[in-house]
Amino acid sequence: AVAGARLPLQVSAIAAAVLLFAVPAVFLGMVSPYIIRVRLLDYDASKTGTVMGRFFALSTIGSIAGTFLGGYWLISWFGTRVILYAVAAVLALAAMLVMPRGRKMTAALVLGACLGLGGYAALSVSESLATGIDRDTRYNHIRVQNGSMGIGKPMRFLITDPGSVQSGMRIDQPDTLALD
């Protein structure tokens, strides 16, 4: 929906990030204070600074390691779509581990539905591009898709950003320049 709105790329990127990650970020932001609170139950008030300092030092090390691991290795090995689904599955499984017994079946059903919908979404994207490619690469997400771009001639396009064509070629005359 955001890509279809034809907004400037910067606005689309921010809107998509907010829509996708605002609610999970708020809930994940609740984890740190809760963990500190639970950990402080084992100590007296004089150890509050030590407990918080250790927790935030460990959190910072994890953030730095996650940034480098994700940016330099994981994205190039697995692609962004697989990583996003994997993180969602790990978070859902972690939530199930701490959920009260009576609600674990409900959580398992919700997790199964989410994973099923994610898999269906991934398959439907691939099937909608039956004549093209939709892949994560080491450097970008690319699509190769057939179309006509309003000129009535069959064309093939390389698309790297939502709604923008990187390059194109005429299928009936592949040696002719198709775009300015």
C-alpha atoms as one frame of an Amber mdcrd trajectory, in Angstrom:
protein
   0.000   0.000   0.000   2.828   2.399   0.827   4.685   1.591  -2.396   1.480
   2.008  -4.388   0.916   5.503  -2.963   3.665   6.857  -5.263   5.208   8.993
  -2.526   8.861  10.064  -2.664  11.171   7.162  -1.785  12.310   8.739   1.496
   8.714   9.267   2.663   7.736   5.746   1.598  10.699   4.242   3.470   9.832
   6.065   6.685   6.105   5.279   6.390   6.783   1.586   5.746   9.237   1.379
   8.651   6.761   3.018  11.038   3.878   0.809   9.900   5.927  -2.377  10.135
   8.003  -1.760  13.224   6.353   0.813  15.534   4.114  -1.593  17.469   6.756
  -4.351  17.820   9.337  -1.746  18.894   7.031  -0.455  21.640   6.442  -3.979
  22.943  10.126  -4.893  22.709  10.935  -1.664  24.551   8.943  -3.040  27.495
  11.237  -6.066  27.844  14.319  -4.306  29.260  12.607  -2.621  32.225  10.787
  -5.865  33.010  13.986  -7.940  32.954  15.735  -5.410  35.194  12.800  -5.425
  37.608  12.777  -9.236  37.806  16.564  -9.343  38.230  16.437  -6.756  41.033
  14.147  -9.050  43.046  17.264 -11.127  43.838  19.280  -8.114  45.088  18.868
  -5.267  47.546  18.462  -1.667  46.408  22.199  -0.916  46.700  22.898  -3.186
  43.686  20.493  -1.390  41.313  23.254   0.494  39.478  25.366  -2.647  39.062
  22.457  -4.699  37.699  21.383  -1.959  35.291  24.946  -1.251  34.162  25.607
  -4.914  33.374  22.310  -5.290  31.585  22.804  -2.224  29.382  26.455  -3.142
  28.670  25.297  -6.564  27.481  22.485  -4.940  25.509  24.918  -2.546  23.792
  27.318  -5.365  22.891  24.373  -7.295  21.430  23.245  -4.283  19.412  26.695
  -3.719  17.947  27.156  -7.418  17.149  23.660  -7.566  15.611  24.335  -4.534
  13.445  27.555  -5.942  12.022  26.279  -9.514  11.768  23.087  -8.402  10.030
  24.613  -5.780   7.776  27.656  -7.728   6.644  26.654 -11.393   6.700  23.039
 -12.326   7.378  21.426 -10.143   4.700  23.843 -11.380   2.042  23.327 -15.020
   3.074  19.558 -15.133   3.640  17.953 -11.924   2.325  15.726  -9.505   4.199
  12.455 -11.418   3.809  13.781 -14.616   5.400  15.424 -12.657   8.225  12.209
 -10.757   8.966  10.164 -13.976   9.149  12.841 -15.692  11.251  12.966 -12.842
  13.776   9.163 -12.839  14.002   9.121 -16.605  14.575  11.843 -16.423  17.254
   9.993 -13.631  19.076   6.718 -15.563  18.903   8.374 -18.726  20.212  10.048
 -16.774  23.026   6.678 -15.299  23.973   5.181 -18.793  24.038   7.854 -19.967
  26.485   6.844 -17.390  29.090   3.105 -17.566  28.451   0.860 -19.110  31.134
  -0.064 -22.766  30.511  -3.725 -22.174  29.743  -2.921 -19.842  26.852  -0.146
 -21.768  25.109  -2.554 -23.480  22.699  -4.003 -20.121  21.653  -0.489 -18.745
  21.178   0.494 -21.803  19.129  -2.517 -21.281  16.867  -1.701 -17.577  16.433
   1.949 -18.427  15.681   0.903 -21.061  13.143  -1.493 -18.643  11.470   1.182
 -15.935  11.267   3.752 -18.313   9.816   1.177 -19.648   7.366   0.182 -16.148
   6.258   3.841 -15.165   5.895   4.528 -18.203   3.756   1.419 -17.548   1.689
   2.470 -13.922   1.167   5.936 -15.001   0.028   4.472 -17.554  -2.384   1.858
 -15.164  -3.753   4.526 -12.580  -4.559   6.478 -15.208  -6.497   3.373 -16.483
  -8.277   2.247 -12.974  -9.247   5.546 -12.578 -11.074   5.113 -15.816 -13.032
   7.049 -14.323 -15.933   9.677 -12.652 -13.774  11.987 -12.833 -10.776  11.541
 -11.487  -7.238  14.728 -11.983  -5.183  16.909 -10.601  -2.457  20.508 -10.248
  -3.602  23.647  -9.414  -1.670  23.049  -5.710  -2.226  19.397  -5.075  -3.025
  15.944  -6.512  -3.566  15.357  -6.915  -7.294  12.444  -7.765  -9.504  12.535
  -8.595 -13.199   9.062  -8.230 -14.617   7.419  -8.143 -18.021   5.124  -5.285
 -19.001   4.516  -2.655 -21.642   5.015   0.711 -19.877   2.102   2.161 -21.792
   3.708   1.965 -25.243   2.047  -1.288 -26.269   5.335  -3.071 -26.952   6.347
  -6.046 -24.795   9.119  -5.039 -22.407  11.102  -6.515 -19.527  12.040  -4.308
 -16.568  14.602  -4.431 -13.765  12.997  -2.879 -10.678  15.085  -2.153  -7.581
  12.958   0.354  -5.687   9.217   0.291  -5.072   7.574   1.688  -8.153  10.732
   2.764 -10.003  12.300   1.080 -13.007  16.085   0.762 -12.977  16.344  -0.378
 -16.592  14.308  -1.971 -19.348  14.540  -3.731 -22.668  12.163  -4.422 -25.518
  11.532  -8.149 -25.796  10.857  -8.041 -29.539  13.991  -5.916 -30.217  16.499
  -6.660 -27.426  19.329  -4.659 -29.059  17.243  -1.458 -29.208  17.362   1.011
 -26.294  14.008   0.962 -24.574  14.433   3.827 -22.101  16.085   7.228 -22.250
